[in-house]
Amino acid sequence: MKRLSRLKEELTYYRLLATHPSVPRVARWLLAGAIAYLLSPIDLVPDFIPVLGQLDDAVIVPGMIWLALSLIPRETRIRVRRECRRTSGHARARL
């Protein structure tokens, strides 16, 4: 149950980042793509293929998130991430 609530909080956090006006458009697209790929039943490598099926999710999604976060300008990165973390925590508390 705790993992599920943590997953919900993380998805809310990245959704907030993907819609934040201070985040560059390319970073927003990457974040939205990572969330969509994670939630989509369609994968590049089907999950029924042993190891590779799960490995693509474990590599593609974090890679897209890392790239998106690195595209946020340094001067706004800390402020925007802190703001979205705080909001995602409040959203979780309301559930």
N, C-alpha and C positions, 0 to 999 in steps of 0.2 A: 504493500500500500504506500509506503514511504517513497519507493522508487517511482511509482506512478505519479504521485504529487510532485516529485522533483522533475520528472519529465514534462509535466504540464507547465511548471514554472519556467523551465528552460525554453519550451516552445513559445510561451508568452513573451519571454525576454527577447528572443530572436525575432519574433513578429513585431515587437515594439521597435527594435533596432531597424528592421526592414521598412518601417513606415515613418521613422523619425526624419524630419526635414533637414537636419544637419548632416545626415549621412549621404555621401555621394550616391548618385543614381546607380552606378555600376555595382557598388557594394550592396545597395538595396536589392537589385536584381539577383545577385549571387545568394544573398540570404533567403530571399523568397524562393529561389530555385532549390536551395538546400532543404528548406522546410517542405516544399512540394515533393521533392524526390524522396525524402524520408517517409512522408505520409502516403505516397503513391503506391499502389499495388504493382505498378509496372517498374521493372528494374532493367538495367543494361544487361546484367547477368542474372538469370532467374534464380530464386532462392533454393529451388530444389537441387541445384548443382552443388555437391558438397564443397565446402570451404570457400570456393570462389563466389558462391551466391551471397554469403554473408560478408565476405571480404570487400565486395564492391561498396556496400553500404557503409562499412567501417572505414573506408578510405575516401570515397567521394564526398560524403556529407561533411566530415571534419575538414577536408581540404577546401571545400567551397566556403565554409565558415571562416577558416583561417585566412583565406585570401580576402574575403569581404572585410574582416576586421582589420587587416593590414592596409586596406584601401581608405579607411577612415583617417582623415588628417590627424596628426599627433596632437595638435593643440585642442581639438574637440573630442578626441577619443575618450579620454578619462571622464569628462563631464557627461557626454552622451551615454556611455556605458553605465555610469553610476546612476544616472537618471532613469534609464530603462530597467536596471536591476531593482531599484527602489519601487518602481511602478509594478513590475512583475511580482514582487513580493506582496504588495498590497492587493493585487488582483487575486493571488492565491488565497490570501486571508479572507477575501469576500466569498470564495466558493464554499 
